[in-house]
Amino acid sequence: MRLNDLYPSKGTNKKPKRVGRGIGSGHGKTSCRGHKGQKARSGRKLRPGFEGGQMPIARRLPKRGFRNRFKKEYQIINVEQLNKFRKDSTITPQILQDEGLIKDAQMPIKILGKGKIAKVLNIQTPAISQQAKEKIEKAGGKVSTVC
């Protein structure tokens, strides 16, 4: 096979629609725009969601509740999930990601107090609940908060 033998597969080389080139082209006269109206004019500009002056659906539907744009989303880990680590190991967000407990080490993490912990661990985390901190320290571990 040589370069001059190459050709595109069937259906990949579609020619662009040439509008306004006479009735023989199939796209003549109104150039596929129909008759009259705002969409038939030159330089037409309709913003997304415009419904021709009718009250848009986004404004007709009732709104409820409040969404805080500044809310921090945490990745949650429970104390019982930390039992899989070896005794006296240091746990950082990167290690938690490597173990598959969290998806992204860059996102904020919070450790919650569900379950029991039986191992001495040194934990470095951005956020931890009071109950979780007490359980870890009661088991003999240390907790330090890092940003």
N, C-alpha and C positions, 0 to 999 in steps of 0.2 A: 504494500500500500504506500502510495506517495501523497504528498500534499495536494497535488492537483486532482487526486481521486476523492478527496473529502468533500462532502456536501451535507447541509443540515438535514436532520430527520424530518419526516413529513409533519406538517402542521406548525413547525417552529418559526418559519419565515413568513409571517403574515404581514401583508402590505397595509399601511395605514389607510384609514377611510378618507378619501378625497372628496370633500363636500363642496357644493356649489359649482360643479363642473358640467352642468347640463343634464337634461332629463335622461340621456342615454346611460349615464353613470349610475342611476338609481339613487343618487344623493343630490339631485339638482333642486331647483326652485327654492323650497323652504329650508334646504340643507339639513334635513332630519330634525327640525325644530318644531314642526307643526305650524298652525296658523295663529298669528297674533299672540297677545298676552305677554306678561313680563319675561317669561323664559325664552321668548322668541326674539327679543330685542338684542341689539349689540351692546356689549359692555355690561351684560347682566351681572348683578352681584346680589346673591341671596345668602344671608348668613345661615349657618346651621341651626335648625330648629325653627326657622321662620315658616309660618303657616298662612301666609297671604293676608295678614291683618287679623286673622282669627286669634283669639287668646291661646297662646301656646300651651301644650299639654303640661310642660314643666311648671307653668304658673297656675294651671287649673287644678292640679292635684293638691290635696292638703299636705302640709308639712307638719311633722311631729318630732319632738325631741330636740336634743342638742348634741353636737359632735365637737368635742374639744380637739382643736387642731394641734395643740401642744402636748397631748397625752403621750406619755412614754410607754411603749409596748415592751414588755419584758418576756424573755424566754424563761419558762418556769422549770425548776428542778426541785424535787423533793428530797429530804434528808435520806430517806430509805434507798434512793438511787445511788447514793455515795458509798454504799456498802460494797460495791463491786471493786473499789480501789484497794490497793495493798496498804497495810498498816504503816503509819508514819510517812505517807506520801504527801507531796504538795500538789494541790489541785488548783489549776488556773483555767481561765476560759478556753485557752487553746487545747488543754488536755481534755476538757469536757467535749470539745468539738471532735477531737480525734477518737474518743470513745463512742461518739454517736449520740450523746445525750442532748446536745444542742446542734442547731444547723449552722449558725454563724457566730464566730467568736467576737466579732466586732459589735454585734447587737447587745444591748444590755441584758444581763442575766440576774435573776433573783432566785435565791434558795428559800424554799418554804419548809415548814416543820412537820409535814406529814410522814408518819412512820417512825421507826427507831434506828439509831445508829450505834454500832457496837465497836467501831474502830477509831483509833486516834488518827486524826487527819489535820493537816495544815491547809486551810482553805483561803484562797484569795479571790474575792468576788466583788462586783460593783454594788450589789444590794442583797440583804439577807433579812428575813423576818426575825423578830425578837425570840420567838419560840424555837426556831431552827438554831439560832446562835446559842441559846441555853442548852439545847440537846447536844450540840457538838462540843461545847466546853465541858459539859457534864461527863462526856465520854473521854475527856482528856485532850481534846484537840484545840487548835487555835483558829481564830477567824480574823482576817484583816480585810478591810474594804479598800479596793483600788478603783480608780476611775477608768 
